[in-house]
Amino acid sequence: MSSNLSAFVMRPTPAGRAWATSVGAIVVELPFGLALIPFSNEVSKTIGGGPDLYGQFRYLSTTLAEHGRRLSAEAPIAFVGQESFGSLGWHEAIGWRGGDVAFGPRFTSDGYEDDWFEIVDDPRDHAINQVLRWFGVDRGDSWDEFEAVGFDKCRDTNDWYARSL
Protein backbone atom coordinates (compact mmCIF):
# COMPACT_ATOMS: atom_id res chain seq x y z
CA MET A 1 0.00 0.00 0.00
CA SER A 2 1.32 3.46 -0.87
CA SER A 3 0.82 6.91 0.63
CA ASN A 4 1.81 10.50 -0.06
CA LEU A 5 1.43 13.90 1.54
CA SER A 6 2.32 17.40 0.37
CA ALA A 7 1.07 20.21 2.62
CA PHE A 8 1.63 23.20 4.84
CA VAL A 9 1.13 22.73 8.59
CA MET A 10 0.52 25.86 10.63
CA ARG A 11 -1.39 27.49 13.43
CA PRO A 12 -4.49 28.84 11.65
CA THR A 13 -4.26 32.56 10.88
CA PRO A 14 -6.42 34.94 8.83
CA ALA A 15 -3.58 35.36 6.31
CA GLY A 16 -3.10 31.59 6.02
CA ARG A 17 -6.83 30.97 5.49
CA ALA A 18 -7.06 33.79 2.92
CA TRP A 19 -4.04 32.46 1.02
CA ALA A 20 -5.43 28.90 1.03
CA THR A 21 -8.76 30.15 -0.34
CA SER A 22 -6.98 32.19 -3.04
CA VAL A 23 -5.27 29.08 -4.43
CA GLY A 24 -8.32 26.80 -4.07
CA ALA A 25 -6.95 24.86 -1.09
CA ILE A 26 -8.83 23.71 1.99
CA VAL A 27 -7.82 24.25 5.60
CA VAL A 28 -8.21 21.13 7.73
CA GLU A 29 -8.36 21.68 11.49
CA LEU A 30 -6.03 19.34 13.38
CA PRO A 31 -5.45 18.61 17.06
CA PHE A 32 -2.93 20.71 19.01
CA GLY A 33 -4.27 23.95 17.51
CA LEU A 34 -2.77 23.17 14.10
CA ALA A 35 -4.17 23.25 10.60
CA LEU A 36 -3.25 21.37 7.42
CA ILE A 37 -3.33 22.96 3.96
CA PRO A 38 -2.98 19.96 1.61
CA PHE A 39 -1.72 20.55 -1.92
CA SER A 40 -3.91 18.47 -4.22
CA ASN A 41 -2.85 18.05 -7.84
CA GLU A 42 -5.16 20.93 -8.82
CA VAL A 43 -3.92 23.26 -6.08
CA SER A 44 -0.31 22.50 -7.00
CA LYS A 45 -1.05 23.48 -10.62
CA THR A 46 -2.67 26.73 -9.44
CA ILE A 47 0.32 27.63 -7.26
CA GLY A 48 2.79 26.83 -10.02
CA GLY A 49 6.51 26.58 -9.65
CA GLY A 50 6.76 23.43 -11.76
CA PRO A 51 10.15 21.77 -11.82
CA ASP A 52 11.81 24.72 -10.07
CA LEU A 53 12.27 22.92 -6.77
CA TYR A 54 13.46 24.53 -3.57
CA GLY A 55 16.81 23.01 -2.66
CA GLN A 56 16.66 19.23 -2.60
CA PHE A 57 12.92 18.97 -1.96
CA ARG A 58 10.87 16.67 -4.14
CA TYR A 59 7.50 18.40 -3.62
CA LEU A 60 8.41 21.96 -2.60
CA SER A 61 8.72 24.50 -5.42
CA THR A 62 10.53 27.78 -4.91
CA THR A 63 7.16 29.54 -5.44
CA LEU A 64 5.53 27.53 -2.65
CA ALA A 65 8.55 28.02 -0.37
CA GLU A 66 8.24 31.79 -0.85
CA HIS A 67 4.56 31.64 0.14
CA GLY A 68 5.53 29.69 3.27
CA ARG A 69 8.24 32.18 4.15
CA ARG A 70 5.84 35.14 3.79
CA LEU A 71 3.03 33.45 5.74
CA SER A 72 5.48 32.77 8.60
CA ALA A 73 5.53 36.48 9.40
CA GLU A 74 2.20 35.94 11.20
CA ALA A 75 2.80 32.47 12.70
CA PRO A 76 5.22 29.54 12.30
CA ILE A 77 4.51 27.38 9.26
CA ALA A 78 6.08 24.20 7.89
CA PHE A 79 6.05 22.36 4.60
CA VAL A 80 5.81 18.57 4.85
CA GLY A 81 6.24 16.02 2.08
CA GLN A 82 6.06 12.25 2.30
CA GLU A 83 5.88 9.18 0.08
CA SER A 84 5.86 5.51 0.95
CA PHE A 85 5.32 2.23 -0.81
CA GLY A 86 4.92 -0.84 1.33
CA SER A 87 7.11 -0.38 4.36
CA LEU A 88 9.69 1.92 2.73
CA GLY A 89 9.40 5.66 2.32
CA TRP A 90 10.81 9.12 2.82
CA HIS A 91 9.83 12.36 4.59
CA GLU A 92 10.90 15.96 4.01
CA ALA A 93 10.18 19.03 6.15
CA ILE A 94 11.16 22.65 6.60
CA GLY A 95 9.75 25.27 8.96
CA TRP A 96 9.75 29.08 8.87
CA ARG A 97 9.20 31.59 11.65
CA GLY A 98 9.27 35.36 11.18
CA GLY A 99 10.32 35.02 7.54
CA ASP A 100 13.37 32.85 8.27
CA VAL A 101 14.04 29.13 8.20
CA ALA A 102 13.69 27.99 11.82
CA PHE A 103 13.51 24.20 11.34
CA GLY A 104 15.45 22.02 8.93
CA PRO A 105 15.41 21.34 6.17
CA ARG A 106 15.27 17.66 7.09
CA PHE A 107 15.17 14.68 4.75
CA THR A 108 14.70 11.21 6.25
CA SER A 109 14.06 7.72 4.94
CA ASP A 110 13.67 4.25 6.35
CA GLY A 111 15.56 2.56 3.57
CA TYR A 112 15.26 4.69 0.45
CA GLU A 113 18.89 5.23 -0.54
CA ASP A 114 19.75 8.73 -1.71
CA ASP A 115 22.53 11.26 -1.25
CA TRP A 116 20.58 13.66 0.94
CA PHE A 117 18.21 11.44 2.92
CA GLU A 118 19.25 10.47 6.42
CA ILE A 119 18.35 6.82 7.04
CA VAL A 120 16.42 6.47 10.31
CA ASP A 121 15.91 3.18 12.12
CA ASP A 122 12.87 4.34 14.08
CA PRO A 123 10.01 5.80 11.98
CA ARG A 124 9.23 8.10 14.89
CA ASP A 125 12.43 9.97 13.93
CA HIS A 126 11.14 10.88 10.45
CA ALA A 127 11.29 14.54 9.40
CA ILE A 128 7.52 15.07 9.68
CA ASN A 129 7.47 13.80 13.27
CA GLN A 130 10.40 16.09 14.07
CA VAL A 131 8.68 19.19 12.66
CA LEU A 132 5.46 18.30 14.50
CA ARG A 133 7.48 18.19 17.74
CA TRP A 134 8.85 21.64 16.76
CA PHE A 135 5.20 22.79 16.84
CA GLY A 136 4.81 21.24 20.31
CA VAL A 137 2.88 18.11 19.34
CA ASP A 138 3.03 15.39 22.01
CA ARG A 139 2.29 11.93 20.65
CA GLY A 140 0.74 10.80 23.95
CA ASP A 141 -0.72 7.30 23.44
CA SER A 142 -0.36 7.49 19.63
CA TRP A 143 2.40 5.60 17.82
CA ASP A 144 3.97 8.88 16.68
CA GLU A 145 3.19 12.55 16.06
CA PHE A 146 2.06 11.77 12.49
CA GLU A 147 -0.75 9.65 13.95
CA ALA A 148 -1.41 12.04 16.86
CA VAL A 149 -2.40 14.87 14.49
CA GLY A 150 -4.40 12.53 12.22
CA PHE A 151 -2.17 12.44 9.14
CA ASP A 152 -2.79 8.68 9.01
CA LYS A 153 -6.48 9.30 8.16
CA CYS A 154 -5.77 9.86 4.45
CA ARG A 155 -3.37 7.80 2.33
CA ASP A 156 -3.17 10.38 -0.47
CA THR A 157 -2.98 14.18 -0.38
CA ASN A 158 -6.00 14.39 -2.70
CA ASP A 159 -8.07 12.32 -0.21
CA TRP A 160 -8.16 15.28 2.22
CA TYR A 161 -10.41 17.06 -0.29
CA ALA A 162 -12.84 14.13 -0.60
CA ARG A 163 -12.92 13.85 3.19
CA SER A 164 -13.85 17.53 3.58
CA LEU A 165 -17.03 17.23 1.45
Helices and strands as residue ranges (DSSP letters): E 2-10, H 14-22, E 28-29, G 31-33, E 35-38, H 41-47, H 62-71, E 77-85, E 88-97, E 100-109, E 118-119, G 123-125, H 127-134, H 145-148, G 151-153, H 159-164
